[in-house]
Amino acid sequence: MLNKNNKLMNSRSNTLIVLAALVVICMVSRLLFMGKYLEGWDSVDFALGLHDYNIAYYQPHFPGYPV
């Protein structure tokens, strides 16, 4: 019985180690390939909203535009 419980704990710890490694790989890859400048109007509006908050100029704009 003890041997079966030990195998179960090893399996869970191996799963946690693999998941943690995948999370670290994902975060590192996102940081390596992060954009260096603004890509669209949404990014520009958000950056302007951080610098100068003004509702009249939609800075920052509300999420999602009506179609």
DSSP file (Angstrom, degrees, kcal/mol; ACC not computed):
  #  RESIDUE AA STRUCTURE BP1 BP2  ACC     N-H-->O    O-->H-N    N-H-->O    O-->H-N    TCO  KAPPA ALPHA  PHI   PSI    X-CA   Y-CA   Z-CA
    1    1 A M     >        0   0    0      0, 0.0     4,-2.0     0, 0.0     5,-0.2   0.000 360.0 360.0 360.0 -41.5    0.0    0.0    0.0
    2    2 A L  H  >  +     0   0    0      1,-0.2     4,-2.1     2,-0.2     5,-0.1   0.871 360.0  53.2 -64.8 -37.3    2.8    2.4    0.9
    3    3 A N  H  > S+     0   0    0      2,-0.2     4,-1.9     1,-0.2    -1,-0.2   0.887 108.2  50.1 -64.9 -39.8    4.5    1.7   -2.4
    4    4 A K  H  > S+     0   0    0      2,-0.2     4,-1.8     1,-0.2    -2,-0.2   0.892 111.2  48.8 -66.1 -40.8    1.3    2.5   -4.4
    5    5 A N  H  X S+     0   0    0     -4,-2.0     4,-2.1     1,-0.2    -2,-0.2   0.878 109.4  53.0 -65.7 -39.1    1.0    5.8   -2.5
    6    6 A N  H  X S+     0   0    0     -4,-2.1     4,-2.2     2,-0.2    -2,-0.2   0.885 108.0  50.5 -64.5 -40.0    4.6    6.7   -3.1
    7    7 A K  H  X S+     0   0    0     -4,-1.9     4,-2.3     2,-0.2    -1,-0.2   0.891 109.4  51.6 -64.5 -39.6    4.1    6.2   -6.9
    8    8 A L  H  X S+     0   0    0     -4,-1.8     4,-2.2     2,-0.2    -2,-0.2   0.910 110.5  47.6 -64.3 -42.9    1.1    8.4   -6.8
    9    9 A M  H  X S+     0   0    0     -4,-2.1     4,-2.5     2,-0.2    -2,-0.2   0.893 111.9  50.3 -65.4 -40.4    3.0   11.2   -5.0
   10   10 A N  H  X S+     0   0    0     -4,-2.2     4,-2.3     2,-0.2    -2,-0.2   0.887 110.0  51.2 -64.3 -38.4    5.9   10.9   -7.5
   11   11 A S  H  X S+     0   0    0     -4,-2.3     4,-2.1     2,-0.2    -2,-0.2   0.913 111.5  46.9 -64.5 -43.2    3.4   11.1  -10.4
   12   12 A R  H  X S+     0   0    0     -4,-2.2     4,-2.4     2,-0.2    -2,-0.2   0.908 112.8  48.4 -66.0 -41.8    1.9   14.2   -9.0
   13   13 A S  H  X S+     0   0    0     -4,-2.5     4,-2.2     2,-0.2    -2,-0.2   0.888 111.0  51.0 -68.0 -36.7    5.2   15.9   -8.4
   14   14 A N  H  X S+     0   0    0     -4,-2.3     4,-2.3     2,-0.2    -1,-0.2   0.904 110.2  50.1 -64.1 -40.0    6.4   15.0  -11.9
   15   15 A T  H  X S+     0   0    0     -4,-2.1     4,-2.5     2,-0.2    -2,-0.2   0.915 111.0  48.6 -64.0 -42.9    3.2   16.5  -13.3
   16   16 A L  H  X S+     0   0    0     -4,-2.4     4,-2.5     2,-0.2    -1,-0.2   0.884 110.9  50.8 -64.9 -38.6    3.7   19.7  -11.3
   17   17 A I  H  X S+     0   0    0     -4,-2.2     4,-2.3     2,-0.2    -2,-0.2   0.920 111.4  47.5 -65.3 -43.2    7.4   19.9  -12.4
   18   18 A V  H  X S+     0   0    0     -4,-2.3     4,-2.2     2,-0.2    -2,-0.2   0.915 113.2  48.2 -64.4 -43.1    6.4   19.5  -16.1
   19   19 A L  H  X S+     0   0    0     -4,-2.5     4,-2.2     2,-0.2    -2,-0.2   0.905 111.7  49.6 -64.8 -41.5    3.6   22.1  -15.8
   20   20 A A  H  X S+     0   0    0     -4,-2.5     4,-2.3     1,-0.2    -1,-0.2   0.902 110.3  50.8 -64.2 -40.2    6.0   24.6  -14.0
   21   21 A A  H  X S+     0   0    0     -4,-2.3     4,-2.5     1,-0.2    -2,-0.2   0.902 109.9  50.2 -63.4 -40.8    8.6   24.1  -16.7
   22   22 A L  H  X S+     0   0    0     -4,-2.2     4,-2.3     2,-0.2    -2,-0.2   0.892 110.1  50.1 -65.2 -39.4    6.0   24.7  -19.5
   23   23 A V  H  X S+     0   0    0     -4,-2.2     4,-2.5     2,-0.2    -2,-0.2   0.918 111.8  48.1 -64.3 -43.0    4.8   27.9  -17.7
   24   24 A V  H  X S+     0   0    0     -4,-2.3     4,-2.5     2,-0.2     5,-0.2   0.917 111.8  49.4 -64.4 -43.0    8.4   29.1  -17.5
   25   25 A I  H  X S+     0   0    0     -4,-2.5     4,-2.4     1,-0.2    -1,-0.2   0.904 111.8  49.8 -62.1 -41.5    9.1   28.3  -21.1
   26   26 A C  H  X S+     0   0    0     -4,-2.3     4,-2.1     2,-0.2    -2,-0.2   0.929 112.4  46.2 -63.2 -46.2    6.0   30.2  -22.2
   27   27 A M  H  X S+     0   0    0     -4,-2.5     4,-2.1     2,-0.2    -2,-0.2   0.903 113.3  48.9 -65.7 -41.0    6.8   33.3  -20.1
   28   28 A V  H  X S+     0   0    0     -4,-2.5     4,-2.3     1,-0.2    -1,-0.2   0.915 111.3  49.8 -65.3 -42.3   10.4   33.4  -21.4
   29   29 A S  H  X S+     0   0    0     -4,-2.4     4,-1.7     1,-0.2    -1,-0.2   0.880 110.5  50.5 -66.3 -36.1    9.3   33.0  -25.0
   30   30 A R  H  < S+     0   0    0     -4,-2.1    -1,-0.2     1,-0.2    -2,-0.2   0.891 111.7  47.8 -66.9 -38.4    6.8   35.8  -24.6
   31   31 A L  H >< S+     0   0    0     -4,-2.1     3,-0.9     1,-0.2    -2,-0.2   0.875 110.8  51.6 -69.7 -36.4    9.4   38.1  -23.1
   32   32 A L  H 3< S+     0   0    0     -4,-2.3    -1,-0.2     1,-0.2    -2,-0.2   0.869 117.3  37.5 -67.4 -36.1   11.9   37.3  -25.9
   33   33 A F  T 3< S+     0   0    0     -4,-1.7    -1,-0.2    -5,-0.2    -2,-0.2   0.072  83.5 138.6-106.5  24.2    9.5   38.1  -28.7
   34   34 A M    <   -     0   0    0     -3,-0.9    -3,-0.1     1,-0.1     2,-0.0  -0.434  60.7-103.3 -69.6 141.3    7.7   41.0  -27.1
   35   35 A G        -     0   0    0      1,-0.1    -1,-0.1    -2,-0.1     3,-0.1  -0.337  21.1-153.9 -66.4 145.4    7.0   43.9  -29.5
   36   36 A K  S    S+     0   0    0     -3,-0.1     2,-0.3     1,-0.1    -1,-0.1   0.617  73.9  25.4 -97.3 -14.8    9.3   46.9  -29.2
   37   37 A Y  S    S-     0   0    0      0, 0.0     2,-0.1     0, 0.0    -1,-0.1  -0.924  97.3 -72.9-144.4 170.4    6.8   49.5  -30.6
   38   38 A L        -     0   0    0     -2,-0.3     3,-0.1     1,-0.1    -2,-0.1  -0.383  35.7-167.8 -71.2 137.6    3.1   50.1  -30.9
   39   39 A E        +     0   0    0      1,-0.1     2,-0.3    -2,-0.1    -1,-0.1   0.661  59.8   1.6-103.3 -19.6    1.4   47.9  -33.6
   40   40 A G  S  > S-     0   0    0      1,-0.0     4,-2.0     0, 0.0     3,-0.2  -0.916  81.6 -83.1-157.5-179.8   -2.1   49.4  -34.0
   41   41 A W  H  > S+     0   0    0     -2,-0.3     4,-3.0     1,-0.2     5,-0.2   0.819 120.5  60.4 -66.3 -30.6   -4.4   52.2  -32.9
   42   42 A D  H  > S+     0   0    0      1,-0.2     4,-2.1     2,-0.2    -1,-0.2   0.933 107.9  44.5 -61.9 -43.9   -5.5   50.3  -29.9
   43   43 A S  H  > S+     0   0    0      2,-0.2     4,-2.4    -3,-0.2    -2,-0.2   0.892 114.2  49.9 -66.4 -39.3   -1.9   50.3  -28.6
   44   44 A V  H  X S+     0   0    0     -4,-2.0     4,-2.6     2,-0.2     5,-0.2   0.933 111.1  48.4 -65.6 -45.8   -1.5   54.0  -29.5
   45   45 A D  H  X S+     0   0    0     -4,-3.0     4,-2.2     1,-0.2    -1,-0.2   0.895 112.4  48.9 -62.0 -39.7   -4.8   55.0  -27.7
   46   46 A F  H  X S+     0   0    0     -4,-2.1     4,-1.8    -5,-0.2    -1,-0.2   0.920 111.4  48.9 -66.6 -42.3   -3.8   53.1  -24.6
   47   47 A A  H  X S+     0   0    0     -4,-2.4     4,-1.6     1,-0.2    -2,-0.2   0.900 112.4  48.4 -64.0 -40.1   -0.3   54.6  -24.5
   48   48 A L  H  X S+     0   0    0     -4,-2.6     4,-3.5     1,-0.2    -1,-0.2   0.873 108.8  54.4 -66.1 -35.8   -1.9   58.1  -25.0
   49   49 A G  H  < S+     0   0    0     -4,-2.2    -1,-0.2     1,-0.2    -2,-0.2   0.840 106.6  51.1 -67.0 -32.6   -4.3   57.3  -22.2
   50   50 A L  H  < S+     0   0    0     -4,-1.8     3,-0.2     1,-0.1    -1,-0.2   0.866 117.8  39.0 -69.6 -35.0   -1.5   56.4  -19.9
   51   51 A H  H  < S+     0   0    0     -4,-1.6     2,-0.4     1,-0.3    -2,-0.2   0.916 135.2  12.7 -80.5 -45.3    0.2   59.7  -20.6
   52   52 A D  S  < S-     0   0    0     -4,-3.5     2,-0.5    -5,-0.1    -1,-0.3  -0.847  72.3-152.9-139.7  97.5   -2.8   62.0  -20.8
   53   53 A Y        +     0   0    0     -2,-0.4     2,-0.3    -3,-0.2    -4,-0.1  -0.601  31.8 152.6 -75.6 118.1   -6.1   60.7  -19.5
   54   54 A N  B > > -A   59   0A   0      5,-2.2     5,-2.5    -2,-0.5     3,-0.5  -0.884  33.5-163.7-151.5 114.2   -8.9   62.5  -21.3
   55   55 A I  G > 5S+     0   0    0     -2,-0.3     3,-1.6     1,-0.2    -1,-0.1   0.839  90.6  63.3 -67.8 -33.5  -12.4   61.0  -21.9
   56   56 A A  G 3 5S+     0   0    0      1,-0.3    -1,-0.2     2,-0.1    -2,-0.0   0.825 109.7  40.0 -62.3 -30.8  -13.2   63.6  -24.6
   57   57 A Y  G < 5S-     0   0    0     -3,-0.5    -1,-0.3     2,-0.2    -2,-0.2   0.231 116.2-114.1-100.4  13.3  -10.4   62.2  -26.8
   58   58 A Y  T < 5 +     0   0    0     -3,-1.6     3,-0.3     1,-0.2    -3,-0.2   0.909  50.7 179.0  54.3  47.2  -11.2   58.6  -25.9
   59   59 A Q  B   <S+A   54   0A   0     -5,-2.5    -5,-2.2     1,-0.4    -1,-0.2  -0.959  77.3  17.0-119.7 112.0   -7.9   58.2  -24.1
   60   60 A P  S    S-     0   0    0      0, 0.0    -1,-0.4     0, 0.0   -14,-0.1   0.661 105.5-138.6 -76.7 151.3   -7.9   55.4  -23.0
   61   61 A H        -     0   0    0     -3,-0.3    -2,-0.1   -19,-0.2     3,-0.1  -0.310  23.9 -98.5 -73.2 158.5  -10.6   54.2  -25.3
   62   62 A F        -     0   0    0      1,-0.1     2,-0.3     2,-0.1    -1,-0.1  -0.451  50.8 -90.1 -73.6 151.3  -13.3   51.9  -24.0
   63   63 A P  S    S+     0   0    0      0, 0.0    -1,-0.1     0, 0.0     0, 0.0  -0.461  95.9   8.3 -69.3 125.4  -12.8   48.2  -24.7
   64   64 A G  S    S-     0   0    0     -2,-0.3    -2,-0.1    -3,-0.1     3,-0.0   0.566  75.4-121.5  80.4 130.1  -14.3   47.2  -28.0
   65   65 A Y        -     0   0    0     -4,-0.0     2,-0.1     1,-0.0    -1,-0.0  -0.820  31.1-104.6-100.9 142.6  -15.8   49.5  -30.5
   66   66 A P              0   0    0      0, 0.0    -2,-0.0     0, 0.0    -1,-0.0  -0.432 360.0 360.0 -65.2 137.6  -19.5   49.2  -31.6
   67   67 A V              0   0    0     -2,-0.1    -3,-0.0    -3,-0.0    -2,-0.0   0.454 360.0 360.0 -88.4 360.0  -19.7   47.6  -35.1
